[in-house]
Amino acid sequence: MSNFLGSHAINMDAKGRLAIPSKVREELSQVCGGRIVVTANADEERCLLVYPEPEWEVLRPKIEALPNMNKAARRLQRLLLGNAALMELDSAGRILIPPTLRSYAHLEKKLMLIGQGKKLELWSEERWFAWLDESSGDDDMPPEMEALSL
C-alpha cells in the first residue's frame, strides 16, 4: 500500500515535463512500477490528482458506477474519467503533463507535489500558498474530525 506524505517544490519545463522527487519516485516504482494516472480534481481548488495505477484501478469502477442521471455525479465522472492520463515515469523519473491538465490546474513553472496517503496532489505553487493562507469559508467540521486528536 502506498503512503505518500510531505510536500515537494518542483519545477516544470516549458513542454510540461517535470521530475518526480527521488523519495516519491522510489515509492512509485515499488507500488506500481512507475505507472501512474494523473487527472483533474473535481472541485474549485483546481489541482491535479496523481494516483499509482493500482489505486486508480480500485477507484475507477466506483466513479463509473455513480448514477449518471445525477448532475454532480456526471460532473465528477467527466472531470476524473475524461481527464485521466495514464503515464509511466521515464528513466530519469520524469512525466509529461498534457496541456489540457496544465491549463485546468493553472500549472506554470513552479509546482508543489503534496502527499495525501494513497495519492498525491499537484498544485501550482502560487495557488497552493494562496490556499494555505485562506482558511475562511471552510465547510462545517464533519463529526469524524471532531473526534480526531492531533
BELTA-V851123 format. One record per backbone hydrogen bond with DSSP energy under -0.5 kcal/mol. CO is the residue of the C=O (numbers start at 1). NH is the residue of the N-H. E is the energy in kcal/mol with one decimal. If there is no record, write none. Layout:
[[CO & NH & E] [CO & NH & E]]
//
This chain:
[[3 & 5 & -0.6] [4 & 117 & -3.3] [6 & 115 & -3.4] [8 & 10 & -0.5] [8 & 113 & -2.9] [10 & 111 & -3.1] [11 & 19 & -0.6] [13 & 16 & -2.0] [16 & 97 & -2.9] [17 & 13 & -2.7] [18 & 20 & -0.5] [18 & 95 & -2.3] [21 & 25 & -2.8] [22 & 26 & -2.5] [23 & 27 & -1.5] [24 & 28 & -2.7] [25 & 29 & -2.6] [26 & 30 & -1.8] [27 & 31 & -2.5] [28 & 32 & -2.2] [28 & 34 & -1.8] [29 & 33 & -1.0] [32 & 35 & -1.8] [34 & 36 & -0.6] [34 & 89 & -2.3] [35 & 53 & -2.6] [36 & 87 & -3.2] [37 & 51 & -3.1] [38 & 85 & -2.3] [39 & 49 & -2.9] [43 & 46 & -1.4] [47 & 41 & -2.0] [48 & 122 & -2.6] [49 & 39 & -2.4] [49 & 51 & -0.5] [50 & 120 & -2.4] [51 & 37 & -2.9] [52 & 55 & -0.8] [52 & 56 & -2.1] [53 & 57 & -2.4] [54 & 58 & -0.9] [55 & 59 & -1.9] [56 & 60 & -3.4] [57 & 61 & -0.6] [58 & 62 & -0.5] [59 & 62 & -0.7] [59 & 63 & -1.8] [60 & 64 & -2.7] [61 & 65 & -1.7] [63 & 66 & -1.2] [66 & 68 & -0.8] [67 & 70 & -2.1] [70 & 74 & -2.6] [71 & 75 & -2.2] [72 & 76 & -2.3] [73 & 77 & -2.6] [74 & 78 & -2.7] [75 & 79 & -2.7] [76 & 80 & -2.8] [77 & 81 & -2.1] [77 & 82 & -1.1] [78 & 82 & -0.7] [79 & 40 & -0.7] [79 & 83 & -0.9] [81 & 84 & -0.6] [85 & 38 & -2.4] [87 & 36 & -2.6] [90 & 93 & -2.5] [93 & 20 & -3.1] [94 & 90 & -2.2] [95 & 18 & -2.2] [95 & 97 & -0.6] [96 & 98 & -0.5] [98 & 101 & -0.5] [98 & 102 & -2.3] [99 & 103 & -2.6] [100 & 104 & -2.3] [101 & 105 & -2.2] [102 & 107 & -2.7] [103 & 106 & -1.2] [109 & 12 & -2.5] [109 & 111 & -0.5] [110 & 125 & -2.5] [111 & 10 & -2.3] [112 & 114 & -0.6] [112 & 123 & -3.0] [113 & 8 & -2.2] [113 & 115 & -0.5] [114 & 121 & -2.5] [116 & 118 & -1.2] [117 & 4 & -3.9] [118 & 52 & -0.6] [119 & 116 & -2.7] [120 & 50 & -3.0] [121 & 114 & -3.1] [121 & 123 & -0.5] [122 & 48 & -2.5] [123 & 112 & -2.5] [124 & 128 & -2.5] [125 & 129 & -2.4] [126 & 130 & -1.9] [127 & 131 & -2.4] [128 & 132 & -2.3] [129 & 133 & -1.7] [130 & 134 & -1.1] [133 & 135 & -0.7] [135 & 138 & -0.9] [142 & 145 & -1.3] [142 & 146 & -1.5] [143 & 147 & -1.3] [145 & 148 & -1.5] [148 & 150 & -0.5]]
//
